Amino acid sequence: TTESSAEQTSTAEESKIKVTVTFDAMKEFVAAVGKDKVEISTVIPAGTEAHDFEPKAQDLAGISDAKVLVYNGLGMEGWVEDAISAVNNTELIVVEASKGADVIERETDSEDHEEEADHEEDGEDEDGHSHGKYDPHLWLSLKGAQTEVENIKDALVQADPANKEYYEQNSNDYIAKLESLYNEYSDKFQSAEKKTFVTGHAAFGYL
C-alpha cells in the first residue's frame, strides 16, 4: 500500500505543468490559477533585488525543461530574451504577463534630461535601476494584476487544455478577490484628504 501510494504521488507530480516564473509576484499569480496542477520554479530568489538581477547558467536550469515561462515584462527582466534563446527550449510557452495592460509611461522633464544623460552608457536611472519607457511595477496595480492573471490563465489553458475549466474557474475566483479589494480601497482613498506618500523606490505609481 505504501509503495502504491508513493507511485501515485510520483505520477501526480509528473503530471503537473512545469512553470518557471521570474520572481515571486508572478509565482503568486500562477499558483492562484494553477493550484495543484502546476509545479513552479522561480528564477530570481526571494529577497533578491529584481531590477539588478543578472542570471547565471544555474539560474536558468528551470527554463530548460519548463512547459511555461512567465515574466512580467515592461523592461523589468531585461535578460529574459537572451535567457530564452540560451536554453533553446522549443516547446516553451512564453507569457509576458503585462501584455495588453493599461500601463504608465515614465515621466521625464527637462530637469531629468541631464541626469539621464549621465547614466545613458550604463542604462540606469537615478535609483541605479535599468530604465525603460514604461513603469514595470504593474503587479502592484489591482487592475494590472487582473490582466496578468488573465494572460497566465490563457497560457495554462494552452499548455493543458484538458483542464481549461479548472484554470478559468480559479482565474475568475482570484480576479473576484482583486475586484473586491479594489472597490474597498477605492472607497477608502476617495475620503482621504491627503493622497501623497513618500517611499524609498518609485514602485507605487499604479497603486
For each residue, the residues with C-beta under 8 A, 3 or more apart:
1: 4 5
2: 5 6
3: 6 7
4: 1 7 8
5: 1 2 8 9
6: 2 3 9 10
7: 3 4 10 11
8: 4 5 11 12
9: 5 6 12 13
10: 6 7 13 14
11: 7 8 14 15
12: 8 9 15 16
13: 9 10 16 39
14: 10 11
15: 11 12
16: 12 13 36 37 38 39
17: 34 37 38 39 67 68 156 159 160
18: 38 39 41 62 65 66 67 68
19: 30 34 38 39 40 41 66 67 68 69 70 156
20: 40 41 42 43 62 63 66 68 69 70
21: 24 26 27 30 40 41 42 43 69 70 71
22: 26 42 43 44 50 70 71 72 76 77 80
23: 26 27 42 43 44 50 72 77
24: 21 27 28 42 44 46
25: 28 29 72 139
26: 21 22 23 29 30 42 70 71 72 97 139 148 152
27: 21 23 24 30 31 40 42
28: 24 25 31 32
29: 25 26 32 33 70 97 139 145 148 149 152 174
30: 19 21 26 27 33 34 38 40 70 152 156
31: 27 28 34 35 38 40
32: 28 29 35 149 170 171 174
33: 29 30 38 149 152 153 156 167 170 171 174
34: 17 19 30 31 37 38 40 156 167 170
35: 31 32 38 166 170
36: 16
37: 16 17 34 156 160 163 166 167
38: 16 17 18 19 30 31 33 34 35 156
39: 13 16 17 18 19
40: 19 20 21 27 30 31 34
41: 18 19 20 21 62 66
42: 20 21 22 23 24 26 27 45 46 62
43: 20 21 22 23 53 55 59 60 62 63 83
44: 22 23 24 48 50 53 55 59
45: 42 48
46: 24 42
47:
48: 44 45 53
49: 52 53
50: 22 23 44 53 76 77
51: 76 127 128 129 130
52: 49 128 129
53: 43 44 48 49 50 77 79
54: 79
55: 43 44 59 60 79 83
56: 59 60
57: 60 61
58: 61
59: 43 44 55 56
60: 43 55 56 57 63 64 83 86 87
61: 57 58 64
62: 18 20 41 42 43 65 66
63: 20 43 60 66 69 83 84 87 89 92
64: 60 61 87 89
65: 18 62 89
66: 18 19 20 41 62 63 69 89 92
67: 17 18 19 91 92 93 159
68: 17 18 19 20 92 93 94 95 155 156 159
69: 19 20 21 63 66 80 84 92 93 94 95
70: 19 20 21 22 26 29 30 95 97 152 155
71: 21 22 26 76 77 80 94 95 96 97
72: 22 23 25 26 76 77 96 97 98 136 138 139 148
73: 76 77 96 97 98 99 136
74: 98 103 132 134 135 136 138
75: 78 130 131 132 133 134 136
76: 22 50 51 71 72 73 136 137
77: 22 23 50 53 71 72 73 80
78: 75 130
79: 53 54 55 82 83
80: 22 69 71 77 83 84
81: 84 85
82: 79 85 86
83: 43 55 60 63 79 80 86 87
84: 63 69 80 81 87 89 92 94
85: 81 82 88
86: 60 82 83
87: 60 63 64 83 84 92
88: 85
89: 63 64 65 66 84 92
90:
91: 67
92: 63 66 67 68 69 84 87 89
93: 67 68 69 155 158 159
94: 68 69 71 84
95: 68 69 70 71 99 151 152 154 155
96: 71 72 73 99 151
97: 26 29 70 71 72 73 138 139 147 148 151 152
98: 72 73 74 101 103 136 138 144 147 148 151
99: 73 95 96 147 151
100: 147 151
101: 98 138 141 144 147 148
102: 143 144 147
103: 74 98 134 135 138 144
104: 134 135 205 206
105: 133 134 135
106: 131 132 133 134 135
107:
108: 112 113 116
109: 112 113
110: 113
111: 114 115
112: 108 109 115 116
113: 108 109 110 116 117
114: 111 117 118
115: 111 112 118 119 126
116: 108 112 113 119 120 125 131
117: 113 114 120
118: 114 115
119: 115 116 122 123 124 125 126
120: 116 117 123
121:
122: 119
123: 119 120 130 131
124: 119 127 128 129 130 131
125: 116 119 128 129 130 131
126: 115 119
127: 51 124 201 202
128: 51 52 124 125
129: 51 52 124 125
130: 51 75 78 123 124 125
131: 75 106 116 123 124 125
132: 74 75 106 136
133: 75 105 106
134: 74 75 103 104 105 106
135: 74 103 104 105 106 138 202 205 206
136: 72 73 74 75 76 98 132
137: 76 140 141 203 204 205 206
138: 72 74 97 98 101 103 135 141 144 145 147 148 206
139: 25 26 29 72 97 144 145 148
140: 137 144 145 203 204 206 207
141: 101 137 138 144 145 206 207
142: 145 146 178 179 181 182 185
143: 102 146 147 178 182 206
144: 98 101 102 103 138 139 140 141 147 148 206
145: 29 138 139 140 141 142 148 149 178
146: 142 143 149 150 175 178 179
147: 97 98 99 100 101 102 138 143 144 150 151
148: 26 29 72 97 98 101 138 139 144 145 151 152
149: 29 32 33 145 146 152 153 171 174 175 178
150: 146 147 153 154 171 175
151: 95 96 97 98 99 100 147 148 154 155
152: 26 29 30 33 70 95 97 148 149 155 156 171
153: 33 149 150 156 157 167 168 170 171
154: 95 150 151 157 158
155: 68 70 93 95 151 152 158 159
156: 17 19 30 33 34 37 38 68 152 153 159 160 163 167
157: 153 154 160 161 163 164 167 168
158: 93 154 155 161
159: 17 67 68 93 155 156
160: 17 37 156 157 163 164 167
161: 157 158 164
162:
163: 37 156 157 160 166 167
164: 157 160 161 167 168
165: 168 169
166: 35 37 163 169 170
167: 33 34 37 153 156 157 160 163 164 170 171
168: 153 157 164 165 171 172
169: 165 166 172 173
170: 32 33 34 35 153 166 167 173 174
171: 32 33 149 150 152 153 167 168 174 175
172: 168 169 175 176
173: 169 170 176 177
174: 29 32 33 149 170 171 177 178
175: 146 149 150 171 172 178 179
176: 172 173 179 180
177: 173 174 180 181
178: 142 143 145 146 149 174 175 181 182
179: 142 146 175 176 182 183
180: 176 177 183 184
181: 142 177 178 184 185
182: 142 143 178 179 185 186
183: 179 180 186 187
184: 180 181 187 188
185: 142 181 182 188 189
186: 182 183 189 190
187: 183 184 190 191
188: 184 185 191 192
189: 185 186 192 195
190: 186 187
191: 187 188
192: 188 189 195
193:
194:
195: 189 192
196:
197: 204
198:
199: 202 203 204
200:
201: 127
202: 127 135 199 205
203: 137 140 199
204: 137 140 197 199 207
205: 104 135 137 202
206: 104 135 137 138 140 141 143 144
207: 140 141 204
